Amino acid sequence: MTRPSISYPIILGVLLALSGTAWSAAPEPAPPATPPAQKAGLPPIPLSLDEVLAWVDRTHPLLQGAGTDKVVARGRLLKALGAFEPSLVNDMEIERFISSTNPAKGTQSVGFNDTFLDMRSPTGIRGMAGVRESIGAAKIPDLSFSNQNRQVLLGAFIPLLRGLMVNPENAELQRSGLADPRADIQIAKTRQDLFLGGATQYWDWVAAWKQADIHKRALKVAEDRLKQIEQRAKAGAVAPLDAVEANQEVQRRKEGLAAAMRMVEQEQYKLSMYLWDRNAPASPGGERVPEFPKQISLPSPESVRADKLNARTARPEVREVDIEAKLNNIDLELAKNNLLPSLDLEAAPARSPEKFVLGLGYRFGAELRVPFLQRRSTGEVLEAQGKADRFVLIQRFREQQVIVDVDNALSAIERAKERIAASHQSFQLAKTLEEGERFRFSLGATSVLFVNLRERNSVDSEGQWIRALADYQKALALYQWATGAWAKTPSTAIPVSYRPLDKP
């Protein structure tokens, strides 16, 4: 019996298949051994989103600057209260005259020295209380004591219509009382925007590092293939043009890696503007890049309805309109009060020149003033009423905008989950095609060009998957922002005390 002869091409094909399979399935090279000095250091701690938000809460300059609004609000309140501060007054007056009723007395010098507290109430009522001491032979007919040389000073000014309870000073006091809640709203609005921007930038940073890692792995595969093809080309097993093709692919992937690293640096610079340390932006290292967390289930319809109701009261945009409407109502009440006639009652110690002749007594008066045209006050009322109507419409718009923002965030979450499922399936199929094309190339049934195309498709598919994962996490952050979760509750995350590893 004769043994069948085995042709050389078949043997060469089997050897290439074994070598190609071994090359494609070979594990990545093990990392170098950790130096003894590095073993003693802390391992890299992944940078979590909670830590980023806590960092923003603790050190971001815009939040610290927003906190100064509280100081401004307190200052405005004190300024408004200053209009109602009591004043201690000492007033001395002396006059020389000749009495027309008794010229024989000649020239007389009489007067008084008043010491009293001048007080003003937000209701518009003004009052005074103190003691008057006469100088010379002045007469004191009312509330005298100490041998009619001293007098009890009591006085009041009461606006009965215009200015009672509603007056410019009291209106400013009410406005200043709203300055503190207004500052809280501005802080909440700044915090919401910073948290959303920080969360979005954080996931862009994570995705950029993941994309760069994809390009690094693709470049390593292309460089290993180039070495093998060059060796085979020297041995005459493949055409020299295959080596040129492989070298071109290496350069193409180097360019892709450079672009990916530029994106990493750009996203890292942007992220550093949310992470401040010692009054300067801080950049986390690539060793702190975390893995994407697992997907969570969508909130139930009952939870969504509850979140929408809470968002209508928690979102700072809605609360801001409410504060502005209250401020406008104060102006409206003041304008309406200015339409009333002025009726003022006054009782105070006499201070006219004849008091020295007739006696240091009291005077009483009532003044009624009725304006006719009232064009200024009518214009103020129309202006404030127009603003009030506009605030009603703005409030309605803001509340609907909140509901749309929540629905938009839910839509983004749902579509991102669909993209994740589809892109992951596409990535798995692309990897299968890539491995199959490599096997065909090892058998000589295809060219290096088709292998490169399959690998590029695999890189693109994995990149789409990474972007879908990042967009899903950004959609979750958008939902937190839309429901006002970051405006009504402080961050509960505990910042991680991190020390980078000592480099050998």
Buried (B, 14 or more C-beta within 10 A) or exposed (E): EEEEEEEEEEEEBEEBBEEBBEBBEEEEEEEEEEEEEEEEBEEBBBBBBBBBBBBBBEBBEBBEEBEEBBEEBBEBBEEBBEBBEEEEEEEEBEBEEEEEEEEEEEEBEBBBBBBBEBBBEBBBBBBBBBBBBBBEEBBBEEBBEEEBEBBBBBBBBBBBBBBBEBBEBBBBBBBBBBBBBBBBBBBBBBBBBBBBBBBBBBBBBBBBBBBBBBBBBBBEBBBBBBEBBBEBBEEEBBBEEBBBBBBBBBEBBBEBBEEBBEBBEEBBEBBBBBBBEEEEBBBBEBEBBEEBEEBEEEBEEEEBEEBBEBBBEBBBBBBBBBBBBBBBBBBBBBBBBBBBEBBBBBBBBBEEEEBBBEBBBBEEEEEEEEBEEBEEBEEBBEBBBEBBEEBEEBBEEBBEBBBEBBEBBBEBBEBBBEBBEEBBEBBBEBBEBBBEBBBBBBEBEBBBBBBBBBBBBBBBBBBBBBBBBBBBBBBBBBBBBBBBBBBBEEBEBEBBEEEEBEEE
